[in-house]
Amino acid sequence: MKALILAAGRGSNLYPLTETRPKPMIHMCGKPVLQYIIESLREIGVHDIILVVGHEKEKIQDYFRRGDEFKVSISYLEQKNQTGIGDAVLLAKDKFSMGEHFFLVYADIIFQPNIFLAAQMSFNALKAPIATITVAPSTDLYGNVYLDRDVQIARIVEKPHRDTGTSAVGGGNYVLAGVFILSSEFFSILKTVDGDIKRGFDLLIDHNNLFASIFEGEWIDLGYPWNIIDANKLLMKSFTYAHIANGVIFDGSVTIRGPVYIEEGVLLKAGAIINGPCYIGRGSFIGNNVLVREYTSIGSRCTIGYGVELKNCILFDNCKVGRLSFIGDSVLGEGVEIGSGVMTVNNLMTGETVKVKNNGVTIDSHLRKLGSFIGDHAKIGASNTLLPGTVVSSSTYIPHQGSPLE
């Protein structure tokens, strides 16, 4: 079976991290999201991958190329204009033979365990089109899926309000998980509804021809920047033991606790404390008395200065964090430079949830602890304090704070 993966979207709600990369190339624990998806498909025997690319497509194509390094075969289709999911699917209409079934996958999900195995098992049992559904903390963000008693999907309601009072057999807490197994006949259905994916699914439902595969594992959709932190934490839950590669240098007494993953070429200086689960990428430098707390992911070739504290955060490759800084519940894009004594404040003393202003819209994260989101190659000068929910655009320069000599 082939897989059609939709990776063309801009992911504007993930600003500033998607200013300079497509959403599927968000990195966690040393890999982009799309790599986790491709490797999970390969695990169940899917080796023929079709990627629909668009925004910053070169970053996907340069990384995955033809798929040889990942032991799959990858071909590409380009969606030149952001005209919706259905149009992206229709680009592949000539890639499948009559009656051929295929995986349709959205490239912005992280999951544990393998969500594709559950879908494959459901399809093998039912021999009918499958939509994977799961339980989400808030269906307001995703819409509801309602089931009949025989696990057929009865209807899909897009992002209903809590006060609608709608209900159905099987409850309304299920959401579409971005994984489907469909027949090539679905392309003809999509064409009749002008590429409207929701109406296409509705037609399958009207003909009693869309069944649910209920995924009972953990699932995260990368909708907003703080979901990157959630997804990173989910991935690290699978860390069960310490992995320290050959060539890691301990320059003095270093404390390691729990399941840490440290790549080759990392240098750890005396006094550093590393609490797992966490990840430290290839060639990074961890300075004296650095404290790396749980659920921190440090990319390759990062430099962490004396006395820095990192907590529940993601640093992309080539970041530099100056001495005595605190980075908590935050995401730093590639090549970000943080001066000495910078604080990412991660809670409001009022106890309120943190709100994030992104692309001119203020969104409630529903989190009481949340730091900052800093785009690629931004520079934050020494002694700056970033308040909870701060968003810093790519390549921004914020000067040092201090009193000049008179």
N, C-alpha and C positions, 0 to 999 in steps of 0.2 A: 504494500500500500504506500502511496505517495503522501506527502504533506505539503499543503499550501499555507505558508506563513505570511501574515500581513504585517509588514514592517515599514510602511510608508508614512505613517502619521507624524505630524510635527510634535505632538505631545506638549502643546502650549501651556497646559496646566502644571507641567513640571519645570517651568521656567524657574531659575536661570540655567538649570543643568542641560536643557534641550536647546538652548541658544546655539550651541556649537556641536551638537551630536544628535542623532536620532534616538528616540526613547529606548529602543531595544539595545542600545550601546551604553546604557547606564551600567557602571561597573560596581560589583560587590564581591568581596572575597576573591579578588584576582580575575574575575571573569565578567563579561557583559551578560545581561539578562538573556539575550538571544542565544548565547552559547549554552546556558543551562537548558533552554528549551530544546535545542538541537540534540544535545547529549541525551536528554530524557527520551526523545523520539527514537534515537539510535538504540537505546537500551531495549526497546520493545520490537526492534527489527525494522524500523522505518529508516531507509538510507537514501531515498530519493526526495530531495527537498526543493521546492520552488519558493523563492523569496520575492515578495512584492516590495519594492523599495521606492523611496521618493526623497523626502527631506534628508539632506546630507548623506545621500546614498553611497558615496565613495567610502565613507567610514565603515560601512557594513561590507562592501565589496572588497576593500583592501584587507580587512581583517579575516574574512572567511574564504575569499577567493572561490575556488571551485569545490571546496570542502574536503580536499584530500587530507589535510592535517587533522580533520575531525572525523575521518573515516565515514564520510557521507558524500553524496554527489549533489552539488548545489547549482541551480540555474536561477536566473534573475529576470524579473519583469519590472518595468518602471511605470509607476503611477505619477505622471508629470504634474497633474493638478490635484489638489485636495478635494476630491468630489465624492468622498464617502466610501464606506466599507464595501457596499454592494458593487460599486464600480471597480474597486480593487479586486474583488473576487472575479468579476467578469473578464478581467485581463487574462485569466488562466483558462478560459472556456475551451481553447483548442489544445490544451495540454493533457486532456484525459479522454479515454475512449468511451464509447457508449456503455452505460451501466457500470462504469468503474467507480468504486468508492475511494474516498480520500479523506485525510484529516484536514480540517480547516482550523487554523490556530491563530489567535491574536498574540502578538509578540510583546506583550507587556504584563505578563503574569509570572509570579513565583509561587511554588507549591512544594509541599512535602506530604506524603511520598509522591511517586510518579503518577500524575493525573492521567497520562495517556494510557497507562496500563488499565486503569479502571474503565476508560472509554472503550478500549479494545475488547475487554471482557464482555461489556454490555452489548457491543455490536455482534460479537461472536454468538452470543446467546439469542439475540432478538432478530438478527439479520435485517435490520431496518435503520434508517437515519437516526443518529444519536446527537443529542445536545447535552453536554456535561453541565450539571448544575451543582451548586454548593450553597452553604449557609454563609452569609456575610453579616458583619456586625450591624450594618445599616443598609437596608434595601432602598432607602431614599436615593442613594447615589447610583444604584445599578438597575432599579426596576425589579418587579416581582415575576416569578415563574410559578404557575399553578398547575397541579397535577391531577389527573384522574386516578382512580384506584388501581388501574393496571399499569401505572408508571408512564402512561402517555402524557405528553404535555398538553394541557387544556387551553392555556392562553398565556401570553406574555404581556405584562403591563409595564410600560416605560416609566421609570422614576415616579411612582405614585406618591402623593402626600400622605402623611401619617393619618390625616383625618378623613380619608376616603371611606374607611370602614369596609373595604372590600375583603372578601374571604372566599376560600374555596377548599374543596377536598385536597388534602395534602399540604394545606397551609400556604402562606404567602411569604415565607422567609427565605425561599430559594432564589438564587440569582444565576444568570448565565455566567459560566466560568471561562468563556473564551476558547472552548475546545469542542469541536464538532466532528462527527463522521457523516459525510453526505455522499449521495450519488451524483454522478455527473449530470443527471437530469435536473439538478438544482440550478444549473446555469440557464436552462430554458425557462424555468420558473422566474428567476431573477430578471430575465429580459422582458417578461410580460408585465412586470411591475416597475419598469424603468430603473432597475438597479437598487430599489429600496429593500435593504436587507431585512428590516422588520416585517414588511409586507410579504416578503418571500417566505420567511418562517411562518407567518400567519397562514399562508396557503398550504404549507405542509401540515400544519395543525388542523386546518379545515378538512383535510383529506385523511385525518387520523394517521399521519405518517411521520411523526416526530416523537421519539421516545427519550426519556431522561436517563442519563447515567449519573447517579448521585455520588459525588465525590465527598468522602467523609474526612479527608485530611485537612491540612491547613492551606489556605489560598489567599494570595494578596494580589490585588490589581494595582499597578503603579499609576494612580490617578493624580496624586499630588506629591510635592517634594518629601513630605514626612513619611509617605508610604515606602520610600527608599530605605528609611531607617527600619521600618517594620519588616521589610523583605530581607534586609541584611540579618536582622535578628532571627528570622525564620530559618535562613540558610545555616546560621551558626548553631541552631539547635541540633543539627545533625552531626556536629563535631563531638566525637566520643572519646578521643584520646589526643595526646600531644604529638604533633608531627614537627620535628625540627630537622630541616634539610642539612645535608653535608655542606660544609663551607660556611655555616653560621659561626660568627666569631663572638665569644663572650670575653670582653675586655675587663675582667674583674668580676666581682660577685654580683650575679643577677638572679632575681627571684622569679620563678615560673610557677604559676598555679593554674591548674585546670587544663582543659583541652585547647591548646594554642596551636596555630598553624603558622610556622615561620619558614619562609622561602630561603633559598640559597643566597649567599652573599650579604646577608643582614649582619650589621655590626651593632652589638648591644654593649653599652658602657656600664661601668660599675654603678651600683645603686638602683638600676632600673628594676621596676616591678611590672610584670606582665601577668594580668589576670585573664584567664580564658572563660568562655570562648572568645577568641579574637584571632585576627589574621594580620600578618605583617608581610608585605610583598618584597620581591626580590630586590636586593641591593639597597635597602633602606638603612638609615642610620638612626639609632635610638640613643639619645644622649644620657649623661649622668642623671640619676635620680628622677628619670621620667616614670610616670605612673600611667600605664595603659590599662584601663578598666574594661569590664565585660562588654561584649558586643561592639568592639571597635574594629574597623577594617581599614588598614593602612596600605595604600597602593605601593607600587614599585618605585624605587629611587626617591623615597621621601626622606626628609631630614627633620627630626624632632629634637629640639634643643633642650638644654638643661632645665630640669624641674617642671617640664610641661605635664599637664594632666589631660588625658584623652578619655572621654566617657561616651559609650553608645553613639559613636559617630562614624562617618565614612569619609576617608580621604582618598581622592583619586590619585593617579600617578603624579610624581614630581612635585609634591607639595612641600613647603617649608614652614615649620611652625617655630617661632622664636622662643627663647627661654622664658620660663615662668608664665606661660599662657595657659588658659583653660579653654578647651573645645569640648562642648558637651551637647549631645542630642542634636547634632548638626551634620551638614554635608558640605564638603569642600571639593570643588571641581578641580580639574587637572591644572597643575602649575600654579596653584594659589600660594601666595606668600603672606604669612602672618608675622607681624613684628613682635618684639618682646612685650610681655605683659598684657597681651590682648585677652579680653574676657568675652566669651559668648554666654551671656546670661540666659539661663534656660528655664526660668520660672517667674511667675508674677507673684509678688508678695501678698496680693489680694486673694490668691487661691483660684482666680479665674482661669478658664482655658485660654490657650494662646491663639490669637488670631493672626493670620498671615495675609498681607496685602500683596497680591500677585497679579501682574498685568492689569492693574487698576481696579481689581475686585478684591474685597476683603472676605476671607474665608475662615470660618471657625474650624480649627484643627481638632477640637474636642480633646485636646491633650493639655495636661497641666504642666508638662515638662517638654519644652521644645526650644531649640537654639536658633541657629542661623543657617541660611542656604546661600552659598557663595559660588558664583560662576567662575568658569575657567580663567586663569591668569589674572585674577583680581589681586590687588596688593592692599593689605590692611596695615597701616603704620602702627608703630609701638604705642602702647598704653591706651588703645581704643577699647571702648566697651560697646558691644553689639547687643541690643535688647532682644528679648524673646520674639521670634518670628521675623527677624530681619532678613530681607532678601537683598543681595548685592549682585548686580549685573556683571557679566563677564568683562574682564579687562578694566574694571573700575579701579581707580587709585584713591585711597583714603589716606591723607597724610598723617604723620606722627602727631600725637597729642602731647602738649607740654608747654611750659612757659619759657619763651626766649629770653636770653640775657639782654639786659638793657645797656 
